[in-house]
Amino acid sequence: MLKVLARKGTIVLSSVILAMSLAACGKTATNDNTQGSAPAPQGGNNTAAPAPAGLKGEIKIDGSSTVFPISQAMAEEFMKKNKDVKITVGESGSSNGAKKLIGGEIDIADMSRKFKQEEKDELKTKQNTEVIEMPVALDGITVVVNKKNTFAKEMTVEELKKVWQKDSTIKKWNEIRPEWPDKEIKLYGPGTASGTFEFFTEAINGKAKESRSDYTPSEDDNVLVKGVAGDEFAMGYFGYAYYKENEAKLNAVAIKKDANSPAVAPSLETIEKMTYAPLSRYIYVYPTKKALEQPHIKEFLKYYNSAEGSKLVEAVKYIKLPQETMNKNLEALK
């Protein structure tokens, strides 16, 4: 298992552990400032081919806090291999990432939802370019409660809807189930610019962005973690990686599609197989075609879809893509 370290709104890769892990797998991570390698599809897979020498330039990335840990890990390792490439990664939410891409402020948008048609149209009008959709990992939005909460082990989609739907009057746990405590529920969730907010509200409430508003929102998932961990009767939701990094302080709620369905907890297996429903999903990066004209950006995205990139995805607790999907991403980069 590759080791990760948490810090403000992110999960940062330990390069020493990475090097040891990759060496154990028969692959070597470059930890000095020499030129590294980036993958290209050969023989139907993402075996490595040398990256062009002398890559230079800046790459600006912003958007989803869910995708942020992956892009941050990719950026750190890519910059070690390419000392003249500078990459900055922000986490302002998927919708804000899309706006910044459309406005020409960034090169790549991290998004935990798909780029909308109206956003594509606006990008075409303003910059005369298009986005390339690239799935980067699988994720499962995880409903979490405090570690001391031993009663809410599972909930149905309908029960979650009663709590989170627009104009919900649910205030206490015993209003969900009579046998649960007569205690107020303190709610935490992503802000309205978040792709996770859009996906969750559509999957649970039946309409994207339609939600009760009397909860504590934040685009920084670590704020949500801290909130739920600090209140015995709190509930929140965010990406699976943030739950895994904090499972000593949080419990994940298993989800039932309906009262007669089995409860399914989020895990690497259930998210990969999409049996953790309806909250399993793909997450994405969106570069523009114009950005891909710059060699250092194209090579960075090749690295994102390399075997080493897959290890970084797993290192920050997400589920790596199937090889077939990575090959399609690499084809799109051509």
Secondary structure, 3 states (H helix, E strand, C coil): CCCEEEECCEEEECHHHHHHHHHHCCCCCCCCCCCCEEECCECCECCEEECCCCCCEEEEEEECCCCHHHHHHHHHHHHHHCCCEEEEECCCCHHHHHHHHHCCCCCEEEECCCCCHHHHHHHHHHHCCCECCEEEEEEECEEEEECCCCCCCEEEHHHHHHHHCCCCCCCEHHHCCCCCCCCECEEEEECCCCHHHHHHHHHHHCCCCCCCCCCEEECCHHHHHHHHHCCCCEEEEECHHHHHHCCCCEEECEEECCCCCCCECCCHHHHHCCCCCCCEEEEEEEEECCHHHCHHHHHHHHHHCCHHHHHHHHHCCCECCCHHHHHHHHHHHC
